[in-house]
Structure formats: structure tokens, C-alpha cells
Amino acid sequence: MTLGKIALEDWAAIHSWACLGEACRYQPWGPNTENETRDFVEGAVKAWSDSPQRRFPYVARFGRNVVGMGELHVRSDIQRQGEISYIVHPRVWGQGIGAEIGRRLLAYGFGELGLHRIYATCDPRNVGSSRVLAKLGMTHEGRLRHTQLIRDGWRDSLIFSILEDEWRSAAQSTAPAE
């Protein structure tokens, strides 16, 4: 799997899951129309030229096929905090792609951007996403009530985070011996 900058031509592949109810069940967006997906992709592509850059949106590919995406969003420069999010096409759920996207986003946030704390949220009903966040070494901090209004009503959010020293410690313990 590769993780690369999102491009305008990725919109159709992204729309192949953004239009699916099962893919966006726990999200405040979707299912998307083609125009909504195009608008999202255009905004994500533009984020790469923003100054200062706050959003780092990527697509995950197997060969030429876009199978998911992830984003690191710098939430505070002063507090050195960021947030990650990811989505994977339902046809490749359960193959470790979400965790790999998350690992690479965390590595970029701590390594390249020098962040201190990175967090993520997910719907408590989204057991798969909770497992991914735990697998990334993120600590479950708690439950935030009624954070998102989605199609079936108000959604709570579980919040997970990892600190730079925790990330570095985990990265060193999994590094291959020389």
C-alpha cells in the first residue's frame, strides 16, 4: 500500500465509497452525491497549497486503485496537537488498511510536523474503528456526548489519543534490530 497526496482525478474512486450508506453510517456526511464528493476532493487538493498548511489529506492505493484515505489536521500549532481520520472502502475492510493509514499519519505528525499529541474520535457503535485506534497504541480517553448530528440522531464520540513520547517508545520497540 502507498499513501500519497490526494489528486483531483481521485474523486471517482473516492465517490465509489462516499456514496455508500455503509461507508458513511457513522459520519456527519454522506451518502454523497457526485457533486459533494467532487467539492470535498477539490477542497482537499487545495489544502496542500494553503499557507500555513493545516490539513494533510492522503489517498491509500494498492497499485493504481484508491482503497481509502486519511487526513492529518493540525488543530493547534501552539499546543502542537493534531487529529487523524481515515476511511477505507468497504470491499477491503478487515485487511489492516485503516491501521496502516493511521500509522503513517501518526509517523508524519510526530516525525515531520513535531506534534506533541494526536487524537482521533469515532462513533461508539463503530467497533472496527475503535479497534484500529487501540491497535495504533492510542489511549481511550473517554466519551464525548452528542458531538455530531447524523442521519439517525445525535452521535456520541469516543476520543483516543497518543503522545509523542508514547509513539516514539512504541516505534523503537518495534524497530528491527541492526
Phi and psi restraints in degrees (value plus and minus 20) as a CYANA .aco file:
   2 THR   PHI    -136.2   -96.2
   2 THR   PSI     134.4   174.4
   3 LEU   PHI    -143.8  -103.8
   3 LEU   PSI      98.0   138.0
   4 GLY   PHI    -155.2  -115.2
   4 GLY   PSI     147.0   187.0
   5 LYS   PHI     -78.2   -38.2
   5 LYS   PSI     120.5   160.5
   6 ILE   PHI     -87.3   -47.3
   6 ILE   PSI     125.2   165.2
   7 ALA   PHI    -148.8  -108.8
   7 ALA   PSI     136.5   176.5
   8 LEU   PHI     -74.9   -34.9
   8 LEU   PSI     -58.1   -18.1
   9 GLU   PHI     -90.8   -50.8
   9 GLU   PSI     -26.1    13.9
  10 ASP   PHI     -99.5   -59.5
  10 ASP   PSI     -27.3    12.7
  11 TRP   PHI     -79.2   -39.2
  11 TRP   PSI     -60.5   -20.5
  12 ALA   PHI     -85.9   -45.9
  12 ALA   PSI     -61.7   -21.7
  13 ALA   PHI     -84.7   -44.7
  13 ALA   PSI     -62.4   -22.4
  14 ILE   PHI     -84.4   -44.4
  14 ILE   PSI     -59.4   -19.4
  15 HIS   PHI     -84.5   -44.5
  15 HIS   PSI     -45.8    -5.8
  16 SER   PHI     -81.4   -41.4
  16 SER   PSI     -42.5    -2.5
  17 TRP   PHI    -131.2   -91.2
  17 TRP   PSI     -47.5    -7.5
  18 ALA   PHI     -86.1   -46.1
  18 ALA   PSI     -37.2     2.8
  19 CYS   PHI    -111.9   -71.9
  19 CYS   PSI     -23.2    16.8
  20 LEU   PHI    -114.5   -74.5
  20 LEU   PSI     108.3   148.3
  21 GLY   PHI     -77.2   -37.2
  21 GLY   PSI     -59.5   -19.5
  22 GLU   PHI     -87.1   -47.1
  22 GLU   PSI     -50.0   -10.0
  23 ALA   PHI     -95.1   -55.1
  23 ALA   PSI     -52.2   -12.2
  24 CYS   PHI    -132.7   -92.7
  24 CYS   PSI      -3.0    37.0
  25 ARG   PHI     -71.3   -31.3
  25 ARG   PSI     -59.2   -19.2
  26 TYR   PHI    -123.3   -83.3
  26 TYR   PSI      -5.7    34.3
  27 GLN   PHI    -126.4   -86.4
  27 GLN   PSI     135.3   175.3
  28 PRO   PHI     -97.3   -57.3
  28 PRO   PSI     -25.6    14.4
  29 TRP   PHI    -133.2   -93.2
  29 TRP   PSI     144.4   184.4
  30 GLY   PHI      62.1   102.1
  30 GLY   PSI     154.6   194.6
  31 PRO   PHI     -78.5   -38.5
  31 PRO   PSI     118.6   158.6
  32 ASN   PHI    -102.1   -62.1
  32 ASN   PSI     129.4   169.4
  33 THR   PHI    -101.9   -61.9
  33 THR   PSI     147.5   187.5
  34 GLU   PHI     -78.4   -38.4
  34 GLU   PSI     -62.3   -22.3
  35 ASN   PHI     -83.7   -43.7
  35 ASN   PSI     -59.0   -19.0
  36 GLU   PHI     -83.8   -43.8
  36 GLU   PSI     -61.2   -21.2
  37 THR   PHI     -87.5   -47.5
  37 THR   PSI     -63.2   -23.2
  38 ARG   PHI     -79.3   -39.3
  38 ARG   PSI     -64.6   -24.6
  39 ASP   PHI     -81.2   -41.2
  39 ASP   PSI     -63.3   -23.3
  40 PHE   PHI     -80.8   -40.8
  40 PHE   PSI     -68.4   -28.4
  41 VAL   PHI     -83.6   -43.6
  41 VAL   PSI     -61.5   -21.5
  42 GLU   PHI     -79.0   -39.0
  42 GLU   PSI     -63.8   -23.8
  43 GLY   PHI     -84.5   -44.5
  43 GLY   PSI     -58.9   -18.9
  44 ALA   PHI     -87.3   -47.3
  44 ALA   PSI     -61.0   -21.0
  45 VAL   PHI     -84.0   -44.0
  45 VAL   PSI     -63.6   -23.6
  46 LYS   PHI     -81.3   -41.3
  46 LYS   PSI     -52.1   -12.1
  47 ALA   PHI     -78.0   -38.0
  47 ALA   PSI     -48.4    -8.4
  48 TRP   PHI     -89.2   -49.2
  48 TRP   PSI     -38.4     1.6
  49 SER   PHI    -127.4   -87.4
  49 SER   PSI     -18.4    21.6
  50 ASP   PHI     -86.7   -46.7
  50 ASP   PSI     127.7   167.7
  51 SER   PHI    -155.8  -115.8
  51 SER   PSI      96.2   136.2
  52 PRO   PHI     -94.9   -54.9
  52 PRO   PSI     132.2   172.2
  53 GLN   PHI     -99.2   -59.2
  53 GLN   PSI     109.2   149.2
  54 ARG   PHI    -134.0   -94.0
  54 ARG   PSI     -46.7    -6.7
  55 ARG   PHI    -134.8   -94.8
  55 ARG   PSI     117.7   157.7
  56 PHE   PHI    -148.1  -108.1
  56 PHE   PSI      63.5   103.5
  57 PRO   PHI    -109.8   -69.8
  57 PRO   PSI     111.5   151.5
  58 TYR   PHI    -146.3  -106.3
  58 TYR   PSI     137.1   177.1
  59 VAL   PHI    -134.1   -94.1
  59 VAL   PSI     125.4   165.4
  60 ALA   PHI    -119.1   -79.1
  60 ALA   PSI     113.1   153.1
  61 ARG   PHI    -148.5  -108.5
  61 ARG   PSI     123.4   163.4
  62 PHE   PHI    -130.1   -90.1
  62 PHE   PSI      89.2   129.2
  63 GLY   PHI      42.6    82.6
  63 GLY   PSI    -143.3  -103.3
  64 ARG   PHI    -114.7   -74.7
  64 ARG   PSI     -27.2    12.8
  65 ASN   PHI    -104.4   -64.4
  65 ASN   PSI     104.4   144.4
  66 VAL   PHI     -99.7   -59.7
  66 VAL   PSI      99.2   139.2
  67 VAL   PHI    -134.4   -94.4
  67 VAL   PSI     -24.9    15.1
  68 GLY   PHI    -199.9  -159.9
  68 GLY   PSI    -199.8  -159.8
  69 MET   PHI    -171.7  -131.7
  69 MET   PSI     141.3   181.3
  70 GLY   PHI    -166.8  -126.8
  70 GLY   PSI     136.9   176.9
  71 GLU   PHI    -162.9  -122.9
  71 GLU   PSI     117.8   157.8
  72 LEU   PHI    -128.6   -88.6
  72 LEU   PSI     106.7   146.7
  73 HIS   PHI    -140.5  -100.5
  73 HIS   PSI      99.1   139.1
  74 VAL   PHI     -94.9   -54.9
  74 VAL   PSI      96.5   136.5
  75 ARG   PHI    -113.6   -73.6
  75 ARG   PSI     -46.6    -6.6
  76 SER   PHI    -174.4  -134.4
  76 SER   PSI     100.0   140.0
  77 ASP   PHI     -91.6   -51.6
  77 ASP   PSI     -63.4   -23.4
  78 ILE   PHI     -83.0   -43.0
  78 ILE   PSI     -65.1   -25.1
  79 GLN   PHI    -107.3   -67.3
  79 GLN   PSI     -22.9    17.1
  80 ARG   PHI      33.6    73.6
  80 ARG   PSI      31.8    71.8
  81 GLN   PHI    -140.6  -100.6
  81 GLN   PSI     125.2   165.2
  82 GLY   PHI    -159.2  -119.2
  82 GLY   PSI     148.7   188.7
  83 GLU   PHI    -150.3  -110.3
  83 GLU   PSI     118.4   158.4
  84 ILE   PHI    -130.7   -90.7
  84 ILE   PSI     132.2   172.2
  85 SER   PHI    -166.6  -126.6
  85 SER   PSI     138.5   178.5
  86 TYR   PHI    -175.9  -135.9
  86 TYR   PSI     138.5   178.5
  87 ILE   PHI    -169.4  -129.4
  87 ILE   PSI     124.4   164.4
  88 VAL   PHI    -148.7  -108.7
  88 VAL   PSI     121.8   161.8
  89 HIS   PHI     -79.1   -39.1
  89 HIS   PSI     114.1   154.1
  90 PRO   PHI     -74.4   -34.4
  90 PRO   PSI     -48.2    -8.2
  91 ARG   PHI     -87.4   -47.4
  91 ARG   PSI     -34.8     5.2
  92 VAL   PHI    -140.2  -100.2
  92 VAL   PSI      -1.6    38.4
  93 TRP   PHI     -79.9   -39.9
  93 TRP   PSI     128.9   168.9
  94 GLY   PHI      60.1   100.1
  94 GLY   PSI     -10.6    29.4
  95 GLN   PHI    -126.9   -86.9
  95 GLN   PSI     -10.0    30.0
  96 GLY   PHI      62.9   102.9
  96 GLY   PSI     -12.2    27.8
  97 ILE   PHI     -89.8   -49.8
  97 ILE   PSI     -62.8   -22.8
  98 GLY   PHI     -79.7   -39.7
  98 GLY   PSI     -63.3   -23.3
  99 ALA   PHI     -84.7   -44.7
  99 ALA   PSI     -60.0   -20.0
 100 GLU   PHI     -87.4   -47.4
 100 GLU   PSI     -60.9   -20.9
 101 ILE   PHI     -79.1   -39.1
 101 ILE   PSI     -68.2   -28.2
 102 GLY   PHI     -78.6   -38.6
 102 GLY   PSI     -65.1   -25.1
 103 ARG   PHI     -78.2   -38.2
 103 ARG   PSI     -64.5   -24.5
 104 ARG   PHI     -89.1   -49.1
 104 ARG   PSI     -56.6   -16.6
 105 LEU   PHI     -85.6   -45.6
 105 LEU   PSI     -62.3   -22.3
 106 LEU   PHI     -84.1   -44.1
 106 LEU   PSI     -63.6   -23.6
 107 ALA   PHI     -80.0   -40.0
 107 ALA   PSI     -61.2   -21.2
 108 TYR   PHI     -87.3   -47.3
 108 TYR   PSI     -65.3   -25.3
 109 GLY   PHI     -82.8   -42.8
 109 GLY   PSI     -64.5   -24.5
 110 PHE   PHI    -100.0   -60.0
 110 PHE   PSI     -59.6   -19.6
 111 GLY   PHI     -99.1   -59.1
 111 GLY   PSI     -74.7   -34.7
 112 GLU   PHI    -106.0   -66.0
 112 GLU   PSI     -58.0   -18.0
 113 LEU   PHI    -115.6   -75.6
 113 LEU   PSI     -32.1     7.9
 114 GLY   PHI      46.8    86.8
 114 GLY   PSI      12.8    52.8
 115 LEU   PHI     -91.6   -51.6
 115 LEU   PSI     136.1   176.1
 116 HIS   PHI    -119.4   -79.4
 116 HIS   PSI     -57.5   -17.5
 117 ARG   PHI    -158.7  -118.7
 117 ARG   PSI     113.9   153.9
 118 ILE   PHI    -146.9  -106.9
 118 ILE   PSI     113.5   153.5
 119 TYR   PHI    -146.2  -106.2
 119 TYR   PSI     147.7   187.7
 120 ALA   PHI    -169.5  -129.5
 120 ALA   PSI     132.9   172.9
 121 THR   PHI    -144.0  -104.0
 121 THR   PSI     137.3   177.3
 122 CYS   PHI    -174.6  -134.6
 122 CYS   PSI     137.4   177.4
 123 ASP   PHI     -85.7   -45.7
 123 ASP   PSI     114.5   154.5
 124 PRO   PHI     -77.4   -37.4
 124 PRO   PSI     -44.7    -4.7
 125 ARG   PHI     -98.2   -58.2
 125 ARG   PSI     -33.1     6.9
 126 ASN   PHI    -109.6   -69.6
 126 ASN   PSI      58.0    98.0
 127 VAL   PHI     -81.0   -41.0
 127 VAL   PSI     -58.1   -18.1
 128 GLY   PHI     -80.7   -40.7
 128 GLY   PSI     -64.1   -24.1
 129 SER   PHI     -88.0   -48.0
 129 SER   PSI     -59.2   -19.2
 130 SER   PHI     -78.8   -38.8
 130 SER   PSI     -60.9   -20.9
 131 ARG   PHI     -84.9   -44.9
 131 ARG   PSI     -60.6   -20.6
 132 VAL   PHI     -81.0   -41.0
 132 VAL   PSI     -66.6   -26.6
 133 LEU   PHI     -83.6   -43.6
 133 LEU   PSI     -60.0   -20.0
 134 ALA   PHI     -85.2   -45.2
 134 ALA   PSI     -60.5   -20.5
 135 LYS   PHI     -82.0   -42.0
 135 LYS   PSI     -49.8    -9.8
 136 LEU   PHI     -95.5   -55.5
 136 LEU   PSI     -24.5    15.5
 137 GLY   PHI      67.9   107.9
 137 GLY   PSI      -8.6    31.4
 138 MET   PHI    -100.1   -60.1
 138 MET   PSI     124.3   164.3
 139 THR   PHI    -110.5   -70.5
 139 THR   PSI     111.6   151.6
 140 HIS   PHI     -93.6   -53.6
 140 HIS   PSI      94.4   134.4
 141 GLU   PHI    -111.7   -71.7
 141 GLU   PSI     -46.5    -6.5
 142 GLY   PHI     135.2   175.2
 142 GLY   PSI    -186.7  -146.7
 143 ARG   PHI    -142.1  -102.1
 143 ARG   PSI     107.2   147.2
 144 LEU   PHI    -121.3   -81.3
 144 LEU   PSI     110.0   150.0
 145 ARG   PHI    -109.6   -69.6
 145 ARG   PSI     118.0   158.0
 146 HIS   PHI      27.8    67.8
 146 HIS   PSI      39.0    79.0
 147 THR   PHI    -110.3   -70.3
 147 THR   PSI     -42.1    -2.1
 148 GLN   PHI    -158.5  -118.5
 148 GLN   PSI     116.5   156.5
 149 LEU   PHI    -115.8   -75.8
 149 LEU   PSI      93.1   133.1
 150 ILE   PHI    -137.7   -97.7
 150 ILE   PSI    -197.1  -157.1
 151 ARG   PHI     -75.4   -35.4
 151 ARG   PSI     -55.9   -15.9
 152 ASP   PHI    -119.1   -79.1
 152 ASP   PSI      -3.7    36.3
 153 GLY   PHI      97.9   137.9
 153 GLY   PSI    -185.1  -145.1
 154 TRP   PHI     -91.3   -51.3
 154 TRP   PSI     118.6   158.6
 155 ARG   PHI    -133.0   -93.0
 155 ARG   PSI     113.9   153.9
 156 ASP   PHI    -100.8   -60.8
 156 ASP   PSI     145.6   185.6
 157 SER   PHI    -152.1  -112.1
 157 SER   PSI     113.4   153.4
 158 LEU   PHI    -105.4   -65.4
 158 LEU   PSI     119.9   159.9
 159 ILE   PHI    -136.5   -96.5
 159 ILE   PSI     112.6   152.6
 160 PHE   PHI    -143.6  -103.6
 160 PHE   PSI     130.2   170.2
 161 SER   PHI    -169.8  -129.8
 161 SER   PSI     144.9   184.9
 162 ILE   PHI    -163.7  -123.7
 162 ILE   PSI     121.5   161.5
 163 LEU   PHI    -119.8   -79.8
 163 LEU   PSI     137.3   177.3
 164 GLU   PHI     -78.0   -38.0
 164 GLU   PSI     -59.6   -19.6
 165 ASP   PHI     -89.2   -49.2
 165 ASP   PSI     -53.2   -13.2
 166 GLU   PHI     -86.1   -46.1
 166 GLU   PSI     -61.7   -21.7
 167 TRP   PHI     -84.0   -44.0
 167 TRP   PSI     -67.7   -27.7
 168 ARG   PHI     -83.4   -43.4
 168 ARG   PSI     -60.1   -20.1
 169 SER   PHI     -82.9   -42.9
 169 SER   PSI     -65.3   -25.3
 170 ALA   PHI     -86.6   -46.6
 170 ALA   PSI     -59.9   -19.9
 171 ALA   PHI     -84.9   -44.9
 171 ALA   PSI     -58.4   -18.4
 172 GLN   PHI     -89.2   -49.2
 172 GLN   PSI     -57.1   -17.1
 173 SER   PHI     -93.2   -53.2
 173 SER   PSI     -38.2     1.8
 174 THR   PHI    -124.8   -84.8
 174 THR   PSI     -19.3    20.7
 175 ALA   PHI     -91.2   -51.2
 175 ALA   PSI     123.1   163.1
 176 PRO   PHI     -86.1   -46.1
 176 PRO   PSI     125.1   165.1
 177 ALA   PHI     -91.5   -51.5
 177 ALA   PSI     125.2   165.2
